[in-house]
Amino acid sequence: MNPLLPSPMFALHRSAALSNDVEMLQTDVMRFFGIMCLCLMAIFALVKALPLAPPADRPTIAEPVDLKAAAASLKKQIAALKDKLAEAQSQLNIATAAAKQSSTQAARLLNARQELEKISQALQKTRSEINMRELKLTEILKDIHAKRRVRAGLNTQIENETRNLKELHTAVDRAKEKLDQSHHQQQEPQKNQPESPPTPAPVRKGFTLRFASDAALETLISRDNVNFYALAATKAWQLSLSGGSPAFIPVKLPPKIYEMETATVPANYVTVFHRQVAAFGQNTLTWGVTLLPPMSASINHLIKDREGGDLVIMPDGEVILN
């Protein structure tokens, strides 16, 4: 082992801070060797001055036996230190891997916590929206119940008024009969002339379709329950209220339509049509609507076994036959 060179084991642990000390140590060693050389030169000069005959008692240098045992012990210690260093290095690698794994798990937990917070916020927002919609639904149901009660009251009132009207018609008919009888009793019948039979009242045949009001027609059109058309020959135009004002759009001829009389069509629809499309004559222009299946079924049920009448469509889509 060279005493001037550090052991490889200790070189692993040498840091940059000890490099200056090592250089100073090397400088001191060189100085020591220089002094030794001067001493040897002086000794050699003295030796030349001595006689050449060797002395009787020549000293011999005996190699100490303990240095080999010390070297073997140092080798064992170095091997043990190397084993400890390897074990410490492996433990350091294991600890580094565990630290990396822990940091990865911590990052995953942080991401999971952030995602959970986002989901919780979205869930809270959804719950608040559900609560608002439930409140709106409750208000709508209350409104529907109130309107049903009002409708039931109106139906009862209509029935009562219809009954009263029938009674009034009956009373008027009876009064007319009494008046006719008294009038006939006052007049003398002409001789040899048969009395002409009374002319029967004309029976109304056919059905007419109209809406309860212009507002009722506009409400049903805006709800897409009714489609309003203007027809001329093989051309058709549909009324649209999407822009806030009425407008007629050219479309294909509908397969089935309920015709309306011109007198029952809102005047502003007629004006808008003539302003936007063209000036068609009243005889060549037809107005009509298409209805939802429940409304059509109601109309078919009302006109069954009847020869004529006035069909009136209410704002809620109910059809009444007068």
C-alpha positions in Angstrom: 0.0 0.0 0.0 1.4 3.4 -1.0 1.1 5.7 2.0 1.0 8.8 -0.3 -2.1 7.7 -2.2 -5.5 7.4 -0.5 -7.3 4.1 -0.3 -10.1 3.7 -2.9 -12.6 3.1 -0.1 -11.7 6.4 1.5 -11.6 8.2 -1.9 -15.3 7.5 -2.3 -16.0 9.5 0.8 -13.6 12.3 0.0 -15.4 15.6 -0.8 -14.3 18.7 -2.7 -13.7 20.5 0.6 -10.8 18.1 1.6 -8.8 18.5 -1.7 -6.8 21.5 -0.4 -5.8 19.6 2.7 -4.6 16.7 0.6 -2.5 19.0 -1.5 -0.9 20.6 1.6 -0.2 17.1 2.9 1.5 16.2 -0.3 3.6 19.4 -0.1 4.7 18.6 3.5 5.6 15.0 2.4 7.8 16.4 -0.4 9.5 18.7 2.0 10.1 15.8 4.4 11.6 13.8 1.5 13.8 16.8 0.7 15.1 17.0 4.2 15.7 13.2 4.3 17.7 13.5 1.1 19.9 16.2 2.6 20.4 14.0 5.7 21.3 11.0 3.5 23.8 13.1 1.6 25.5 14.2 4.8 25.5 10.5 6.0 27.0 9.4 2.7 29.7 12.0 3.1 30.5 10.7 6.5 30.4 7.1 5.3 33.0 7.8 2.6 35.3 9.1 5.3 35.1 5.8 7.3 37.3 2.8 6.6 36.1 0.2 4.1 36.4 -2.8 6.4 33.0 -3.8 7.6 32.4 -3.8 11.3 32.2 -7.1 13.1 28.8 -6.4 14.4 26.7 -5.5 11.4 23.2 -4.6 12.3 20.3 -6.4 10.5 16.8 -5.1 9.9 14.2 -7.5 11.1 10.7 -7.3 9.5 8.2 -7.2 12.2 5.7 -10.0 12.1 2.8 -7.9 13.6 2.5 -5.7 10.4 1.2 -8.7 8.4 -1.4 -9.4 11.0 -2.3 -5.7 11.1 -2.6 -5.7 7.3 -4.8 -8.8 7.3 -7.0 -7.2 10.0 -7.2 -4.0 8.0 -8.3 -6.0 4.9 -11.0 -7.7 7.0 -12.1 -4.3 8.2 -12.1 -2.9 4.7 -14.2 -5.9 3.5 -16.6 -5.4 6.4 -16.8 -1.7 5.6 -17.4 -2.4 1.9 -20.2 -4.8 2.9 -21.7 -2.1 5.2 -21.4 0.4 2.4 -23.1 -1.9 -0.1 -25.9 -2.6 2.5 -26.2 1.1 3.2 -26.3 1.8 -0.6 -29.1 -0.8 -1.1 -31.0 0.6 1.8 -30.6 4.1 0.3 -31.9 2.8 -3.0 -34.9 1.1 -1.3 -35.6 4.3 0.7 -35.3 6.4 -2.5 -37.7 4.1 -4.4 -40.1 4.2 -1.4 -39.9 8.0 -1.3 -40.7 8.2 -5.1 -43.6 5.8 -4.6 -44.9 7.8 -1.7 -44.6 11.0 -3.7 -46.5 9.4 -6.6 -49.2 8.1 -4.2 -49.4 11.5 -2.6 -49.8 13.2 -6.1 -52.5 10.6 -6.9 -54.3 11.3 -3.7 -54.1 15.0 -4.3 -55.6 14.6 -7.8 -58.3 12.2 -6.4 -59.1 14.8 -3.8 -59.4 17.6 -6.4 -61.6 15.4 -8.6 -63.8 14.6 -5.6 -64.1 18.3 -4.8 -65.1 19.0 -8.4 -67.7 16.1 -8.3 -69.0 17.4 -5.0 -69.4 20.9 -6.4 -71.2 19.6 -9.5 -73.4 17.4 -7.3 -74.3 20.4 -5.1 -75.1 22.5 -8.2 -77.2 19.6 -9.6 -79.1 19.3 -6.3 -79.8 23.0 -6.2 -81.1 22.9 -9.8 -83.3 19.9 -8.9 -84.7 21.8 -5.9 -85.4 24.8 -8.1 -87.1 22.6 -10.7 -89.1 20.9 -8.0 -90.3 24.3 -6.8 -91.2 25.3 -10.3 -93.0 22.0 -10.8 -94.9 22.5 -7.6 -96.0 26.0 -8.8 -97.0 24.6 -12.1 -99.1 21.8 -10.5 -100.7 24.4 -8.2 -101.5 26.5 -11.3 -102.9 23.5 -13.1 -105.1 22.6 -10.1 -106.3 26.2 -9.9 -107.0 26.3 -13.6 -108.9 22.9 -13.4 -111.0 24.3 -10.6 -111.7 27.4 -12.6 -112.5 25.3 -15.6 -114.8 23.1 -13.6 -116.5 26.2 -12.3 -116.8 27.6 -15.8 -118.2 24.4 -17.1 -120.7 24.4 -14.3 -121.6 28.0 -15.1 -121.8 27.2 -18.9 -124.1 24.3 -18.1 -126.3 26.4 -15.9 -126.4 29.2 -18.5 -127.2 26.6 -21.2 -130.0 25.3 -19.1 -131.3 28.8 -18.4 -131.1 29.6 -22.1 -133.0 26.4 -23.0 -135.7 27.4 -20.4 -135.8 30.9 -21.9 -136.2 29.4 -25.4 -138.9 27.2 -24.2 -140.7 30.1 -22.5 -140.3 32.2 -25.7 -141.7 29.3 -27.8 -144.7 29.0 -25.5 -145.3 32.7 -25.6 -145.1 32.6 -29.4 -147.6 29.7 -29.5 -150.0 31.6 -27.2 -149.7 34.7 -29.3 -150.3 32.8 -32.5 -153.3 31.1 -31.1 -154.8 34.4 -29.9 -154.0 35.9 -33.3 -155.7 33.1 -35.2 -158.8 33.3 -33.0 -159.2 37.0 -33.8 -159.0 36.4 -37.6 -162.0 34.8 -39.3 -161.0 31.9 -41.5 -161.8 32.3 -45.2 -164.4 30.0 -46.6 -163.7 27.4 -49.3 -159.9 28.1 -48.9 -157.7 25.5 -47.3 -155.3 26.8 -44.8 -151.7 26.7 -46.0 -149.4 24.5 -43.8 -146.7 26.3 -41.8 -143.4 26.5 -43.5 -140.9 24.3 -41.7 -137.8 26.0 -40.5 -134.8 25.1 -42.7 -132.6 22.5 -41.2 -129.0 23.5 -41.1 -126.7 21.1 -42.7 -122.9 21.0 -42.7 -120.4 22.0 -40.1 -118.4 25.2 -39.6 -115.1 25.4 -37.7 -113.9 28.4 -35.8 -111.9 29.4 -32.7 -113.3 30.9 -29.6 -111.2 34.0 -30.2 -108.3 35.3 -32.2 -106.2 35.0 -29.0 -107.2 31.3 -28.7 -106.0 30.7 -32.3 -102.7 32.5 -31.6 -102.1 30.6 -28.4 -102.7 27.2 -30.0 -100.4 28.1 -32.9 -97.6 29.3 -30.6 -97.9 25.9 -28.7 -97.7 24.0 -32.0 -101.1 22.4 -31.3 -102.5 24.0 -34.5 -100.9 24.8 -37.9 -102.6 27.6 -39.8 -102.4 27.5 -43.7 -103.4 29.7 -46.6 -104.1 27.7 -49.8 -104.4 28.9 -53.4 -104.7 26.4 -56.2 -101.7 24.0 -55.7 -99.7 26.3 -53.4 -99.7 26.5 -49.6 -98.3 28.9 -47.0 -97.9 28.2 -43.3 -98.2 30.8 -40.7 -95.2 31.2 -38.4 -95.1 33.2 -35.1 -91.4 32.3 -34.2 -90.1 35.9 -34.9 -92.7 37.6 -32.6 -94.8 38.7 -35.6 -96.9 36.7 -38.1 -95.2 35.5 -41.3 -96.2 33.1 -44.0 -93.7 30.5 -45.3 -94.3 28.5 -48.5 -94.7 24.8 -47.7 -96.1 21.6 -49.3 -99.8 21.0 -49.4 -101.0 19.3 -46.2 -102.6 15.9 -46.7 -105.7 16.9 -44.6 -107.0 20.2 -43.6 -110.0 21.6 -41.7 -111.3 24.5 -43.8 -112.3 27.8 -42.1 -114.6 30.5 -43.2 -112.9 33.8 -44.2 -115.1 35.7 -41.7 -113.6 33.6 -38.8 -110.0 34.3 -39.8 -108.2 37.1 -37.9 -108.0 40.2 -40.0 -104.3 40.8 -39.3 -103.5 37.3 -40.7 -105.3 38.2 -43.9 -103.6 41.6 -44.1 -100.1 40.0 -43.5 -100.7 37.4 -46.1 -101.7 39.8 -48.9 -98.8 42.1 -48.0 -96.2 39.3 -48.0 -97.3 36.9 -50.6 -99.6 38.2 -53.4 -103.1 39.5 -54.0 -105.3 36.5 -54.5 -109.1 36.8 -54.8 -111.3 35.8 -52.0 -112.8 33.1 -54.2 -109.5 31.5 -55.0 -108.0 31.6 -51.4 -108.8 29.0 -48.8 -108.0 29.2 -45.1 -107.6 26.1 -43.0 -105.8 24.4 -40.1 -104.4 21.0 -39.2 -105.0 19.8 -35.7 -103.4 17.3 -33.3 -104.9 13.7 -33.3 -106.7 14.2 -29.9 -108.5 17.3 -31.3 -109.3 15.6 -34.5 -110.7 12.6 -32.6 -112.8 15.0 -30.5 -114.3 16.6 -33.7 -115.1 13.2 -35.2 -116.8 12.2 -32.0 -118.9 15.4 -31.9 -120.0 15.3 -35.6 -121.0 11.6 -35.4 -124.7 11.1 -36.2 -125.2 14.9 -36.7 -126.0 16.8 -39.8 -124.5 20.2 -39.0 -123.3 22.5 -36.3 -120.8 25.1 -35.3 -117.5 23.6 -34.0 -115.7 26.0 -31.6 -112.1 25.3 -30.4 -111.3 26.7 -27.0 -107.8 28.1 -25.9 -107.0 24.9 -24.1 -107.7 22.7 -27.2 -111.2 21.6 -26.2 -113.7 21.4 -29.0 -117.4 22.4 -28.4 -120.3 21.8 -30.8 -123.0 24.4 -30.8 
